[in-house]
């Protein structure tokens, strides 16, 4: 008899190897990164090299560190990688034939975005620098020096004079700015290439070693402006040429292999934060710009929501060897796929199988791809896609986990809303499902709101199914993957069309699935999903339990406390606090607190600067003052990313509290 697989647990994400960053070294070798939770309950990332001919996986790094961004020089002799083994993330250089890695950078704030020059003589990278820093003398702080500086910061007042003085990723900002630096391997010297008091993000280096592209906001009002322009820096003369016109946001870009053209992502805020990313082609000599994606409905990039994607991977755009095609990942209808376009914008699909393509590497000589794929019952694996051949699986990194744990396969749920929109979602049946039995139900709501649920592995959703719940997750209006009108449909419409989509999704499932107990309905979500959870319990009593995570309850205060509040309220609601506070109050769940009859658990991170903890505090105090059934759990040192990349111990506690709350009331 086959062995019955066990149910997934709250701690099981710690048993999953998360792979990322596939990078071809040769046609038969590629590097990749494995991130896992070690015995100390901390994340560590190790670099591996897979020889596909010998089918050997060689571990390149070790130790309880985060090692990643492994890149081989064009001469195939040396490679660099980033590692925090010295404290901050620094560049380490290694010979491909083995030997000890050598630390190259010792910058106090670490470095990021390193790129090889085509000749292999230089490494370009970014670091946060103070105005008067001498990069030739900068040294990384020792553990003792860091502790002394942190202690000093606790007694020194923070002087704030900028609008953008904090962010969820960095916390409170200092006076440092992102600058681009070149390291000369032969001379062992550093050269600072940008100096203006602005953030300069290195984007790409031309194959002929003449230019680099960087993204920056160099406008006079950059503190209050959301512009991100692309600039061309001529490396010999240091002359800077502006490629875009300060009307939008441009970021990821790549030089063609003949260094004559640039392909780039961007848009001009036509629909504010709900604008689909566009693909532009620039001619370096003429500076002419051409829109390739005019007739596309897909969203370039990976918009998939999940909680098991640690580490970054290439999503494009990437040029073909003949400079006639561009490859990239795009999001469409609850899945992501690998796409190709020619220079006229004629789009075709290179790989699509209704799953989550989270990264790829392209080998120009063979035309092959290494593709990273996740699906709801397999967290991640690598596959090779070669011309004229079937997809070939290259890894099986979570074989033990998959063999011993039962995972629920989602059933697609699609219906037409009352105002004519097609709404897509998925339903998970509970662990050990039995026909004829009634089960409690949990509605999950994603954040964003401009994101996308879909065909990827999601530990939290599987955990709820394992605990005996029917789980529904949908893409209401405002989600990516369904065209420009759909993703824009939530703007200036919060709590109305989106609320109806979610309630009608629940109604549809109650009609279609007789095993759902309509008297035991729960709801949860984070960020925008937390806002919507708060909105739901203030507008209906049909749910018997709710968990709101890193949520928004008051748009009036959100405007002034969130790192994005000063522009987000205008973007999403059409007004900011000073223009019409009445509109913001009317769509604030706090206004409807007196209507709440659903027991509500509030989860919030202490260091969340995206949806600051005062949002959770306001909601808790108001409901408690009204004698409602409410509980508030605060997670120390946790920011907005708690559920995805937060402290593993806190992630377990969060999941256990969610499950306990639903168990108590459902």
ABEGO torsion letter per residue (X at the ends): XBBBBBBBBAAAAAABBBBBGBBBABAABBBBBBBBBBAAGBBBBBBBBBBAAAGBBBBABBEBBBBBGBBBBAAGABBBBBBAAAGBBBBBBBBAAEEBBBBABABAAEBBGBBBBAAGABBBBBBBBBAABBAAABBBBBAAAAAAAAAAAAABBBBBABABABBAAAEBBBABBBBBBBBBAAAGBBBBABABBBBBBBABBBAAGABBBBBBBABAAAAABABBBBBBBBAAAGBBBBABAGABBBBBBBBBAAGABBBBBEBAGAAEAABBBBBBBBBAAAGBBBBAAAABABBBEBABBBAABBEBBBAOBBBBAAGABBBBBBBBGGBBBBBBBBAAGBBBBABBAGBBBABBBBBAAAGBBBBBBBBAABABBBBBBBBGBBBBBABBAAAAAAAABBBBBBBBBBBBBAAGBBBBBBBBBBBGBBBGBBBBBBBBBBBOABBBBEBBBBAAAAAAAAAGBBBBBBBBBGBBGAEAAAAAAABGABGBAAAAAAAAAAAAAAAABAABBAABBBBBEBEAAAAAAAAAAAABAABABBBBBGBBABAAAAAAABAAAAAAAAAAAGBBAAABAAAAAAABAAAAAAABABBBBBBBBAABAABBAAAAAAAAAAAAAAGBBBBBBBBBGBBAAAAAABBAAAAAAAAAAAAAAAAAAX
